[in-house]
Amino acid sequence: MDNSTCPSAQKDVWGPSQTPPRDKYIQLALSLALGIGAFLTFCALRPRWKGLFAARKKQSGQATALPELPDSFFGWILPLWRITEEQVLASAGLDAYVYLAFFKMAMKFLVVTLFFAVAIVKPVHDTHEEPDIGKNDTDTGDFQRIEIRSEWTAWSVPEYEYSTDYLWMYLGLAYLFTALIIYLIVSETRKIIEVRQEYLGSQTTITDRTIRLSGIPPELRSEDKIKEFIEGLEIGKVDSVTLCRDWKELDDAILEREVVVRKLEEAWTVYLGKRKIERSLETLPVVQPPPPRSAAEYDEHDPESSHLLGDDERDPDNVLFAGGERPTTKIWYGRFKLRHKNVDAINYYEEKLHRLDEKITALRNKNFGATPLAFVTMDNVASAQMAIQAVLDPSPLQLLANSSPAPSDVVWPNTYLPRSKRMIRAWSITIFIGLLSIFWTILLVPIAGLLNPCSINEIFPGLAKVLDDHVILASLVNTQLPTLAVTLIAIIVPYLYDWLSNQQGMISQGDVELSVISKNFFFTFFNFFVVFTILGTASGFYDMIERIGKKASSATEFAYFLARSLKRLISFYINFIILQGFGLFPLRLMEFGALAMYPINLIGAKTPRDYAELVQPPVFSYGFFLPQTILIFIICLVYSVLPGSWQVLLAGLAYFAIGHFVHKYQLLYAMEHRQHSTGKGWTMMCDRVLIGVILFQLTTAGQLALLKAFKRAALIAPLVLGTMWFGFIYARTYRPLMKFIALKSLRSSERSDLGRAIQEEAFAPNNRRRAYLGRETVDEARERGLRFENPSLVMPLDDVWILDKHARSEYGSTVPSTNGDHSA
């Protein structure tokens, strides 16, 4: 397409690494308006709605190590900032400690690189104007010129080499920044390993003492034989063995029972009628469970004062109050279930519940077939670690010992899923994700096209003319709209990948979360960086497709294409980081998603159980937040030596500073991370950062080659090879210490208080919490009393959950209560 047909090209005076400052100012203004508004709203609502904004502090015993934050408008900021790493470790565990450590490492790197960007890179680029290689990029002459430059004759041009001595800056900073990030990775890994070994070596949870034994041959599939085999290895005594069996029939009956119980609770709630609503000011008005009538409205012996009604109390003749007629439900019967009749819902579901209870009781006594998987709990952690780190059997894929998930993390239906089915699921989902990548690429084409006015002119000439005449509107369409669209996709897609990961048949929720991290990082890195970089600078869709197909075979031309694209997309990535840091982080602090979903969830809430579930602490999933964080760090790294790098680094530094503060509050006070905390995610972070380092080096080499500095570009090759070698050595040296617990660390566990620092107020006489919480780690407190048992075998078959008008929570609100476990 000729540039004369593109209105914006006529007036484009900005070079390939420059964009109008207007776009950044508009993005910054919009993000600050959004972020400051959300932050001030949070400061106002935080002391009033502690049931949401301090849910973990109020409901989790592990949060007693944390100080009470003042209720003043800004008074909580400094106390939160003063919370030490030891307090984070004691109250939130290793995973939170490691996650926040990544933010600190990123800030250290960005502070140093920002200094060099301001002191060296910016002055050099201001005084040495580079050729406008990206201008008129639709002309095929660009590719002709790059072909000439790639010839060996270009090596014999000393005049050009001399006039571009400043380009040694690229090479020097590439080596310096690579050395810096490797130093930070090694130093932070050593620190985390030291903390991890001391922390895990000092705790004795059932998870740390248990091994997951897979590949059990048929002749050993009994608890006694497994115990005899393990003890025969002379590595320690076996405390208990849980051999997984095919409990599908029992699990299905329990799931059916849960549905029936909820329907029965809903029928009772409808029958008992509505109650006067009284609300505590500390909770959200839309989520407060409607309390029953006051005691003065009832007789002391009113049978409805009991939250669990006996069979005689459910008799309609004994009910003193009913909000309306007894509810009914339709029963379909006959051939093809075409006929139906209405029956009393309470009687029907009670009878169905009674029959299910009898069925479940019978199934619990049934001898189910054994599977090749077992959880073996040793009498001490050292014995478990020796088994995990050793080869138990000379046969391949037989008697494999691995670290065990926590009992609450086990996905029991997947324990009896055949290995072949798990493999089929895993490969099927992998292929499906590959197809999704193609779909995301197609979806990103129109979004990327908004970045280039010529692309808009090609498809919508009228719109391009309007944008060309209105600079503010053009900025919103060409800059703000693509940034917002990409952000929305990045928020929505992780939910899909989370669902896909849960369908792969993994044994534990911890493995699912690591899988979500891996899938979401691939999505964000490949689609939002690699693909979007290619799409974002094509002058037209057809031209882009033609070029990629025609020139992909030439590595030199592709490097030129990538280098030019990165320079032209700098404005987009700056705006993206600004929106994430200044705009969306405060929204996360305010838990905007939870606030928005409360009215929707309230519409479907009918029973006391439904209302109680609304006020549970939100779950913090690293798979949703970590991949984008790593991507932004990689973006900052790749742009660290390019023109305009100081803007990217400054925005990145602000992003990680704000993100560290927001996530620190969420992990400590507002949200709950339920998986057993081991800090394994650190190696995943470092591996992906090293990918970013190599991409940074290749980008720098491409930039030098683009400017005909071929000798200096070639000197990047040893740096790339050295980084790959470091990645190999890192995996061999540090990964085992992030996976296992050293036996030497276990010997000094009695002298370690790491992760056990609970404040003295936890033992105050007026505190209702048990005093022994004070000497337990997060995981020890969470896993106290747990055993490796399928909940379907041992869970109480509780009756329906009906509101007790005399039950009051410690927060001053009426809450539902039961006798026994609520999980039914």
C-alpha positions in Angstrom: 0.0 0.0 0.0 1.4 3.4 -0.9 1.8 5.8 2.0 0.0 8.5 0.1 -3.3 6.6 0.8 -2.6 6.6 4.5 -3.5 10.0 6.1 -1.6 9.4 9.2 1.6 8.6 7.3 1.5 12.0 5.8 1.8 13.7 9.2 3.8 11.1 11.1 6.9 12.9 12.3 7.7 10.5 15.0 10.6 8.1 14.5 10.4 4.3 15.0 11.3 4.6 18.7 9.2 7.6 19.4 5.5 8.2 19.8 3.5 11.3 20.7 3.9 12.0 24.4 0.2 12.8 24.3 -0.7 9.1 24.3 1.3 8.4 27.4 -0.2 11.4 29.2 -3.7 10.4 28.4 -3.0 6.8 29.6 -1.4 8.0 32.7 -4.3 10.4 33.5 -6.9 7.7 32.9 -5.0 5.1 35.0 -4.4 7.5 37.8 -8.0 8.6 37.9 -9.1 4.9 38.0 -6.4 3.9 40.5 -6.7 6.9 42.9 -10.5 6.5 42.9 -10.3 2.8 43.8 -7.6 3.4 46.4 -9.6 6.2 48.2 -12.7 4.0 48.0 -10.8 1.2 49.6 -9.4 3.4 52.4 -13.0 4.6 53.2 -14.6 1.1 53.1 -11.8 -0.9 54.8 -12.6 -0.1 58.4 -16.3 -0.5 57.7 -16.3 -3.8 55.8 -13.7 -5.9 57.5 -15.7 -9.0 56.7 -14.4 -8.5 53.1 -11.2 -6.4 53.3 -9.8 -8.2 56.4 -11.5 -11.6 55.9 -8.3 -13.6 56.4 -7.3 -11.7 59.5 -10.7 -12.2 61.1 -11.3 -15.8 60.1 -7.8 -17.4 59.9 -6.0 -18.5 63.0 -2.7 -18.4 61.1 -3.0 -14.6 60.8 -2.5 -14.0 64.5 1.1 -13.1 63.8 0.0 -9.9 62.1 -0.6 -6.6 63.8 -4.0 -5.0 63.8 -4.1 -2.2 61.2 -5.4 1.2 62.4 -8.9 2.1 61.2 -7.8 5.6 60.1 -8.0 6.6 56.5 -4.2 6.3 55.7 -2.9 5.1 59.1 -2.8 1.5 57.9 -0.2 2.1 55.2 3.0 2.4 57.4 2.1 -0.6 59.7 1.6 -2.7 56.6 4.9 -1.5 55.1 6.7 -2.3 58.4 5.6 -6.0 58.4 8.8 -8.0 58.2 9.6 -11.0 56.0 9.6 -13.2 59.1 6.0 -12.1 59.9 5.0 -12.9 56.3 6.6 -16.3 56.6 4.9 -17.0 59.9 1.4 -15.9 58.9 1.2 -16.7 55.1 3.8 -19.4 54.5 6.6 -20.0 52.0 4.6 -19.4 48.8 3.7 -15.9 49.9 7.3 -15.2 51.0 8.6 -16.4 47.6 6.0 -14.5 45.6 6.8 -11.2 47.3 10.6 -11.9 47.0 10.2 -11.9 43.2 8.7 -8.4 43.4 11.7 -7.3 45.5 14.2 -8.9 43.1 12.5 -7.1 40.2 12.6 -3.8 42.0 16.4 -4.2 42.7 17.0 -4.9 39.0 14.9 -2.1 37.7 16.5 0.5 40.1 20.0 -0.3 38.7 18.9 -0.5 35.1 16.9 2.7 35.4 20.0 4.4 36.7 22.0 3.3 33.6 19.1 4.2 31.3 19.0 7.7 32.6 22.7 8.3 33.0 23.9 6.6 29.8 21.3 5.2 27.4 19.2 8.4 27.2 22.0 10.9 26.8 23.7 8.7 24.2 20.5 8.4 22.1 19.8 12.1 22.5 23.2 13.0 21.1 23.5 10.2 18.5 20.4 10.1 16.3 20.0 6.7 14.8 18.7 6.2 11.2 15.0 6.1 10.8 15.0 2.5 9.7 11.4 1.9 10.5 10.1 4.7 8.3 8.2 3.8 5.1 8.5 0.2 6.1 5.9 -0.9 3.6 8.4 -0.2 0.8 10.1 -3.4 -0.4 13.3 -1.4 -0.5 13.8 -2.0 3.2 14.2 -5.7 2.6 16.5 -5.0 -0.3 18.7 -2.8 1.9 18.8 -5.4 4.7 19.9 -8.0 2.1 22.8 -5.8 1.1 23.7 -5.2 4.8 23.8 -8.9 5.5 26.5 -9.5 2.9 30.0 -10.1 4.0 31.1 -7.0 2.3 29.5 -5.0 5.1 32.3 -6.1 7.4 34.8 -4.0 5.5 33.3 -0.6 6.2 35.6 0.9 8.9 34.2 4.4 8.4 30.8 3.3 9.4 32.2 1.3 12.4 34.1 4.3 13.6 31.1 6.7 13.3 29.1 4.3 15.4 31.4 3.7 18.3 28.5 4.6 20.7 26.9 1.3 19.7 29.5 -0.4 22.0 27.0 0.8 24.7 24.6 -1.9 23.6 27.1 -4.6 24.0 28.5 -3.4 27.3 25.1 -3.0 28.9 23.9 -6.4 27.6 26.8 -8.1 29.4 26.3 -5.9 32.5 22.5 -6.4 32.8 22.9 -10.2 32.1 25.5 -10.4 34.9 23.2 -8.4 37.2 20.1 -10.5 36.7 22.1 -13.7 37.1 23.6 -12.4 40.3 20.2 -11.5 41.6 18.8 -14.9 40.7 21.7 -16.7 42.4 21.7 -14.5 45.5 17.9 -14.6 46.0 17.8 -18.4 45.3 20.4 -19.0 47.9 18.5 -16.9 50.4 15.2 -18.7 49.6 16.8 -22.1 49.8 18.3 -21.3 53.3 14.9 -20.0 54.5 13.0 -23.0 52.9 15.3 -25.6 54.3 15.1 -24.2 57.8 11.4 -23.6 57.6 10.4 -27.0 56.2 13.1 -28.8 58.2 11.5 -27.4 61.4 7.9 -28.4 60.8 6.4 -31.9 61.2 3.2 -31.9 59.3 1.6 -35.1 58.1 2.3 -33.9 54.5 6.1 -33.6 55.2 6.0 -37.2 56.7 4.1 -38.7 53.8 5.2 -40.1 50.4 3.1 -40.6 47.4 3.9 -44.0 46.1 2.8 -44.7 42.5 3.2 -47.6 40.1 2.4 -50.2 42.8 2.4 -53.7 41.2 -0.7 -55.9 41.7 1.0 -58.2 44.2 1.7 -55.3 46.6 -1.7 -53.6 46.5 -2.7 -54.0 50.1 -1.9 -51.8 53.1 0.0 -54.5 55.0 2.2 -55.5 52.0 3.1 -51.9 51.3 4.0 -51.3 54.9 6.1 -54.4 55.0 7.9 -53.4 51.8 8.7 -49.9 53.0 9.9 -51.0 56.4 11.9 -53.7 54.7 14.0 -51.0 53.1 15.2 -50.0 56.6 14.6 -46.3 56.1 12.2 -45.9 59.0 8.9 -47.0 60.5 5.6 -46.6 58.7 2.9 -44.8 60.7 0.0 -45.5 58.3 -0.8 -46.5 54.7 -3.7 -45.2 52.6 -4.1 -47.3 49.5 -6.3 -45.5 47.0 -9.2 -47.5 45.7 -11.9 -47.1 43.0 -14.3 -45.1 45.1 -16.2 -43.7 42.2 -19.6 -45.2 43.2 -19.2 -43.8 46.7 -18.0 -40.3 45.6 -21.0 -40.1 43.1 -23.4 -41.0 45.9 -21.8 -38.2 48.2 -22.1 -35.7 45.4 -25.8 -36.6 44.8 -26.4 -36.3 48.6 -24.9 -32.8 48.6 -27.4 -31.8 45.9 -30.3 -33.3 47.8 -29.2 -31.6 51.0 -29.1 -28.2 49.3 -32.5 -28.7 47.7 -34.0 -29.8 51.1 -32.4 -26.7 52.8 -33.9 -24.5 50.0 -37.3 -26.1 50.5 -37.2 -25.5 54.3 -36.0 -21.9 53.7 -39.0 -21.2 51.4 -41.3 -22.9 53.9 -40.1 -20.9 56.9 -40.5 -17.6 55.1 -38.5 -14.4 55.1 -37.1 -12.8 58.2 -36.4 -9.3 59.2 -32.9 -8.2 58.1 -30.5 -6.7 60.5 -27.0 -5.8 59.4 -23.7 -5.3 61.0 -21.8 -2.3 59.7 -18.6 -4.3 59.4 -20.0 -6.4 56.6 -21.2 -5.7 53.1 -24.9 -4.9 53.0 -25.4 -7.2 50.1 -23.9 -10.2 51.7 -25.1 -10.1 55.3 -27.1 -13.3 56.0 -30.7 -12.4 56.8 -31.1 -13.2 60.5 -34.2 -14.7 62.0 -36.7 -12.9 64.0 -35.7 -11.7 67.4 -36.2 -13.9 70.5 -39.0 -11.7 71.7 -41.0 -12.7 68.6 -40.9 -16.3 69.5 -42.0 -18.5 72.4 -39.1 -19.9 74.3 -40.1 -23.4 73.3 -40.6 -22.6 69.6 -39.3 -25.7 67.7 -38.0 -23.4 65.0 -35.3 -22.1 67.4 -33.3 -25.2 66.6 -31.0 -25.0 63.6 -31.2 -28.7 63.1 -34.8 -29.9 63.2 -35.6 -33.5 64.2 -38.0 -35.6 62.3 -40.9 -34.8 64.6 -40.2 -31.1 64.4 -40.5 -31.3 60.6 -44.0 -32.6 60.8 -46.2 -29.8 59.6 -48.5 -30.4 62.5 -45.7 -29.3 64.9 -44.6 -26.2 63.0 -45.7 -23.1 64.8 -44.8 -20.7 62.0 -44.6 -21.0 58.3 -44.0 -18.3 55.7 -46.4 -19.8 53.3 -47.6 -23.1 51.9 -45.4 -26.1 51.9 -43.3 -26.1 48.7 -43.7 -28.7 46.0 -41.5 -30.2 43.3 -42.2 -32.0 40.1 -41.5 -35.7 39.7 -41.2 -37.0 36.2 -42.1 -40.6 35.6 -43.4 -43.0 32.9 -41.9 -44.0 29.6 -39.3 -41.4 28.5 -40.2 -39.4 31.6 -43.0 -37.6 29.8 -45.4 -37.5 32.7 -45.1 -35.6 36.0 -46.8 -34.9 39.2 -46.3 -32.4 42.0 -45.3 -33.7 45.5 -44.4 -32.2 48.8 -40.8 -31.0 48.3 -39.8 -31.4 52.0 -41.1 -34.9 52.3 -39.7 -36.0 49.0 -36.2 -34.8 49.6 -36.1 -36.1 53.1 -37.1 -39.5 51.9 -34.5 -39.3 49.2 -31.9 -38.1 51.7 -32.7 -41.0 54.0 -32.3 -43.6 51.2 -29.0 -42.0 50.1 -27.7 -42.2 53.7 -28.5 -45.9 53.8 -26.8 -46.4 50.4 -23.7 -44.5 51.5 -23.4 -46.4 54.8 -23.5 -49.7 52.8 -20.9 -48.4 50.3 -18.5 -47.4 53.1 -18.4 -51.1 54.1 -17.8 -52.3 50.6 -14.4 -53.5 49.5 -13.5 -51.5 46.4 -10.8 -52.5 43.9 -7.3 -51.2 44.7 -5.4 -48.8 42.4 -1.6 -48.5 41.9 -1.4 -45.4 44.1 -0.9 -45.0 47.9 -0.1 -42.4 50.5 2.5 -43.8 53.0 3.0 -41.8 56.2 6.3 -42.4 58.0 7.0 -41.8 61.7 9.4 -38.9 60.9 10.2 -36.4 58.1 13.7 -37.8 57.6 12.4 -41.3 56.6 10.0 -39.7 54.2 12.8 -37.6 52.6 15.1 -40.6 52.2 12.3 -42.5 50.4 11.5 -39.5 48.1 15.1 -38.9 47.2 15.9 -42.6 46.5 15.1 -45.1 43.8 13.0 -47.8 45.5 12.7 -50.4 42.7 14.9 -51.4 39.7 11.9 -51.7 37.4 10.9 -48.7 35.3 7.8 -46.8 36.3 7.3 -49.0 39.3 7.2 -48.0 43.0 8.0 -44.3 42.4 8.1 -42.2 45.5 7.4 -38.5 45.3 6.5 -35.7 47.6 2.9 -35.9 48.8 0.3 -33.1 48.6 -1.6 -32.1 51.7 -4.6 -34.2 52.6 -6.9 -31.3 51.8 -5.2 -30.7 48.4 -5.8 -34.2 47.1 -8.2 -34.5 44.3 -9.6 -37.9 45.3 -11.6 -38.7 42.1 -8.3 -38.4 40.2 -6.5 -40.9 42.4 -8.4 -43.8 40.9 -8.4 -42.4 37.4 -6.3 -44.8 35.2 -3.0 -43.5 34.1 -3.9 -44.0 30.4 -7.0 -41.7 30.9 -4.9 -39.1 32.6 -2.3 -39.2 29.7 -5.1 -38.9 27.1 -6.6 -36.0 29.0 -3.2 -34.3 29.3 -2.4 -34.6 25.6 -5.9 -33.7 24.5 -5.8 -30.5 26.5 -2.3 -29.7 25.3 -3.5 -30.0 21.6 -6.5 -28.0 22.4 -4.3 -25.2 23.9 -2.3 -25.2 20.7 -5.5 -24.7 18.7 -6.5 -22.0 21.1 -3.2 -20.2 20.4 -4.2 -20.0 16.8 -7.6 -18.6 17.8 -6.0 -16.0 20.1 -3.8 -14.9 17.2 -6.8 -14.4 15.0 -8.5 -12.5 17.8 -5.5 -10.3 18.3 -5.3 -9.3 14.6 -8.0 -6.6 14.8 -6.8 -5.4 18.2 -3.2 -5.1 16.8 -4.6 -3.3 13.7 -5.8 -0.5 15.9 -2.2 0.4 16.8 -1.5 1.2 13.1 -3.5 4.0 11.5 -2.6 2.6 8.1 -4.3 -0.7 9.0 -7.4 1.2 9.9 -7.2 3.2 6.7 -7.0 0.0 4.7 -10.3 -1.4 6.1 -12.2 1.7 7.3 -11.0 4.7 5.3 -13.8 6.9 6.7 -12.8 6.1 10.3 -9.1 6.7 9.5 -10.0 10.2 8.2 -12.0 11.1 11.3 -9.1 9.9 13.5 -6.7 11.9 11.5 -8.7 15.0 12.1 -9.2 14.5 15.9 -5.9 13.8 17.7 -7.5 13.0 21.1 -9.9 10.5 19.5 -7.0 9.0 17.5 -5.0 8.5 20.7 -8.0 6.8 22.4 -8.5 4.4 19.5 -4.9 3.8 18.5 -3.4 3.5 22.1 -6.0 3.3 24.9 -8.5 0.9 23.2 -5.9 -1.8 22.3 -4.4 -1.6 25.8 -7.8 -2.0 27.4 -8.8 -4.9 25.1 -5.6 -6.8 25.7 -6.0 -6.3 29.5 -9.5 -7.6 29.4 -8.5 -10.7 27.5 -5.6 -11.2 30.0 -8.1 -11.2 32.8 -10.7 -13.5 31.3 -8.5 -16.2 29.6 -6.8 -17.4 32.8 -10.2 -18.7 34.0 -10.5 -20.9 31.0 -7.0 -22.2 31.5 -7.7 -22.8 35.2 -10.7 -25.0 34.1 -8.7 -26.8 31.6 -6.0 -27.6 34.2 -8.6 -29.0 36.5 -9.7 -31.4 33.7 -6.2 -32.9 33.2 -6.6 -35.4 36.1 -3.8 -34.1 38.3 -3.6 -35.6 41.8 -3.4 -32.4 43.8 -4.6 -28.8 43.7 -0.9 -27.7 44.1 -0.1 -29.4 40.8 -3.1 -27.8 39.2 -1.9 -24.4 40.3 1.6 -24.9 38.8 -0.1 -26.1 35.6 -2.2 -22.9 35.5 1.0 -20.8 36.0 2.7 -22.6 33.1 -0.4 -22.4 30.7 -1.1 -18.7 31.5 2.5 -17.7 31.0 2.6 -19.4 27.6 -0.5 -17.5 26.7 0.7 -14.1 27.9 4.2 -14.5 26.6 3.5 -16.0 23.2 0.3 -14.1 22.3 0.9 -10.8 24.1 4.5 -10.4 23.3 5.7 -12.5 20.4 2.6 -12.6 18.2 1.4 -9.1 19.2 4.9 -7.7 18.4 4.7 -9.1 14.9 1.1 -8.0 14.3 1.3 -4.6 15.9 3.5 -3.0 13.3 2.3 -4.4 10.0 1.0 -1.7 7.8 -1.9 -3.8 6.7 -3.3 -7.2 7.4 -2.8 -8.6 3.9 0.7 -7.1 3.7 1.6 -8.6 7.1 0.4 -12.1 6.1 2.3 -11.8 2.8 5.5 -10.7 4.4 5.5 -13.4 7.1 4.9 -16.1 4.5 7.5 -14.7 2.1 10.3 -13.7 4.4 10.1 -16.2 7.3 12.8 -18.3 5.9 15.4 -15.6 6.3 16.7 -15.2 9.9 18.3 -11.9 9.2 15.2 -10.4 7.8 13.1 -11.8 10.6 15.5 -10.3 13.2 15.2 -6.9 11.4 11.4 -7.2 11.4 11.3 -8.1 15.2 13.8 -5.3 16.1 11.8 -2.7 14.2 8.5 -4.0 15.8 9.8 -3.8 19.3 11.0 -0.2 18.8 7.6 0.9 17.3 5.6 -0.8 20.0 7.3 0.8 23.0 4.4 3.2 23.5 1.9 0.3 23.7 3.9 -1.6 26.3 4.5 1.6 28.4 0.7 2.2 28.3 0.1 -1.5 29.2 2.4 -1.3 32.2 0.9 2.0 33.4 -2.6 0.7 33.2 -1.7 -2.5 35.1 0.3 -0.7 37.8 -1.6 2.6 38.4 -5.1 1.5 37.4 -5.7 -2.2 38.0 -3.6 -2.8 41.1 -5.8 -0.4 43.2 -8.9 -2.2 41.8 -7.4 -5.5 43.0 -6.8 -4.0 46.4 -10.4 -2.9 46.5 -11.4 -6.5 45.4 -13.5 -5.0 42.6 -14.3 -8.4 41.2 -15.6 -9.7 44.6 -17.7 -6.5 45.1 -19.2 -6.8 41.6 -20.0 -10.5 42.0 -21.6 -10.2 45.4 -25.0 -8.9 44.1 -25.0 -11.7 41.5 -24.2 -14.4 44.0 -26.8 -12.9 46.4 -29.5 -13.4 43.9 -28.9 -17.1 43.9 -28.4 -17.3 47.7 -31.4 -18.7 49.4 -30.3 -20.9 52.3 -28.1 -20.1 55.4 -25.4 -22.2 53.8 -25.5 -20.1 50.7 -25.2 -16.9 52.7 -22.3 -18.2 54.8 -20.4 -19.1 51.7 -20.6 -15.5 50.5 -18.5 -14.2 53.4 -15.6 -16.7 53.1 -12.2 -15.2 52.4 -11.4 -15.0 48.6 -8.9 -17.5 47.3 -5.5 -16.1 46.1 -4.4 -18.0 43.0 -0.8 -17.5 41.9 -1.7 -18.9 38.5 -3.8 -15.8 37.8 -1.3 -13.1 38.8 2.2 -14.5 38.5 2.4 -15.0 34.6 1.5 -11.4 33.8 4.0 -10.2 36.5 6.8 -12.3 34.9 5.8 -11.0 31.4 6.1 -7.4 32.5 9.5 -8.0 34.0 10.6 -9.6 30.7 9.2 -6.5 28.8 11.3 -4.2 31.0 14.3 -6.4 30.5 14.0 -6.5 26.7 13.6 -2.7 26.4 16.3 -1.9 28.9 18.9 -0.7 26.3 16.6 0.4 23.5 15.8 4.1 22.9 13.2 5.3 25.4 14.1 2.5 27.8 13.9 4.8 30.8 10.2 5.2 30.3 9.6 1.5 30.3 11.8 0.9 33.3 10.3 3.7 35.3 6.8 2.4 34.6 8.0 -1.1 35.5 9.5 0.0 38.7 6.2 1.7 39.7 4.3 -1.5 38.7 6.4 -3.7 41.0 6.4 -1.3 43.9 2.6 -0.9 43.8 2.2 -4.6 43.2 4.3 -5.6 46.1 2.3 -3.4 48.4 -1.1 -4.6 47.1 -0.2 -8.3 47.1 1.3 -8.0 50.5 -2.0 -6.8 51.9 -4.0 -9.4 50.1 -1.9 -12.3 51.1 -1.7 -11.3 54.7 -5.1 -9.8 55.5 -7.7 -10.3 52.8 -7.2 -13.5 50.8 -6.4 -17.2 51.6 -4.0 -19.5 49.8 -5.1 -23.0 50.7 -2.4 -25.2 49.2 0.5 -26.7 51.2 3.2 -24.0 51.1 6.6 -25.2 49.7 7.9 -22.3 47.6 8.4 -24.5 44.5 7.1 -21.7 42.3 10.5 -19.9 42.6 12.2 -22.1 40.1 9.4 -21.6 37.6 9.9 -17.9 38.0 13.6 -18.1 37.4 13.3 -20.4 34.4 11.0 -18.0 32.7 13.1 -15.0 33.6 16.1 -16.7 31.9 13.9 -17.1 28.8 13.5 -13.3 28.9 17.2 -12.8 29.3 17.9 -14.7 26.1 15.2 -12.8 24.3 16.8 -9.6 25.6 20.2 -10.6 24.2 18.7 -11.6 20.8 16.9 -8.3 20.6 20.1 -6.4 21.4 22.0 -8.4 18.7 19.2 -7.7 16.2 19.3 -4.0 17.0 23.1 -4.0 16.4 22.8 -5.9 13.2 20.0 -3.5 12.1 22.5 -0.7 12.5 25.2 -2.6 10.5 27.3 -3.2 13.7 27.7 -6.9 12.7 30.9 -7.5 14.7 29.4 -6.3 17.9 26.2 -8.2 17.2 28.3 -11.4 16.8 29.8 -10.8 20.2 26.4 -11.3 21.8 26.5 -15.0 20.8 28.9 -16.0 23.7 26.5 -14.2 26.1 23.6 -16.3 24.8 25.5 -19.5 25.1 26.7 -18.5 28.6 23.1 -17.8 29.7 22.0 -21.2 28.4 24.9 -22.9 30.2 24.0 -21.0 33.4 20.4 -22.3 33.1 21.7 -25.8 32.9 23.9 -25.4 35.9 21.2 -23.7 37.8 18.8 -26.6 37.2 21.4 -29.1 38.3 22.6 -27.2 41.4 19.6 -25.3 42.9 16.5 -27.1 41.7 17.0 -30.2 43.9 17.2 -28.0 47.0 14.0 -26.3 46.0 12.3 -29.7 45.6 13.6 -31.7 48.5 14.5 -31.1 52.2 18.2 -31.8 53.0 18.6 -34.4 55.7 21.1 -32.0 57.4 18.4 -29.4 57.8 16.2 -31.9 59.6 18.8 -32.5 62.4 18.6 -28.9 63.5 14.9 -28.5 63.4 14.5 -28.4 67.1 16.5 -25.2 67.3 14.6 -23.3 64.7 11.8 -20.8 65.4 11.6 -19.6 61.8 8.0 -19.2 60.7 6.7 -19.6 64.3 6.8 -16.0 65.6 3.3 -15.4 66.9 2.6 -12.3 68.8 2.0 -12.5 72.5 -1.5 -11.2 72.2 -2.4 -14.6 70.8 -2.0 -15.9 74.3 -4.0 -13.2 76.0 -6.7 -14.5 78.5 -9.5 -12.9 76.5 -8.4 -14.5 73.3 -10.5 -17.6 72.4 -7.9 -19.2 70.2 -6.0 -22.2 71.5 -2.6 -21.3 72.9 -0.8 -24.1 71.0 -1.3 -22.1 67.8 1.6 -20.0 69.0 4.2 -22.6 68.2 3.0 -23.9 64.9 3.8 -22.9 61.4 1.0 -22.1 58.9 0.9 -25.6 57.5 1.1 -27.3 60.9 -1.9 -25.3 62.1 -3.9 -25.9 58.9 -3.2 -29.6 58.8 -3.6 -30.4 62.5 -5.7 -33.5 62.9 -5.9 -34.3 59.2 -5.3 -37.8 57.7 -5.0 -39.2 54.2 -8.6 -40.4 54.0 -11.1 -40.0 51.2 -13.7 -37.6 52.8 -16.4 -39.7 51.3 -15.4 -42.5 53.7 -15.4 -40.5 56.9 -17.4 -37.2 56.5 -20.4 -36.9 58.9 -23.7 -37.3 57.2 -25.1 -34.2 58.7 -28.7 -33.1 58.4 -29.9 -29.9 56.8 -28.5 -26.6 57.8 -31.3 -24.3 59.1 -30.7 -20.9 60.7 -30.3 -20.7 64.5 -31.7 -17.5 65.7 -29.6 -17.5 68.9 -26.3 -18.0 67.0 -24.2 -14.9 66.8 -20.7 -14.6 65.4 -17.9 -12.7 67.1 -18.3 -9.9 64.5 -21.8 -9.1 65.7 -23.7 -10.6 62.9 -26.1 -13.5 62.8 -24.6 -16.6 61.2 -25.8 -20.1 60.4 -24.6 -22.9 62.5 -24.7 -26.7 62.5 -23.8 -29.6 64.7 -20.8 -31.1 63.0 -19.1 -30.7 59.7 -20.6 -28.3 57.2 -19.1 -30.0 54.2 -22.1 -32.2 53.6 
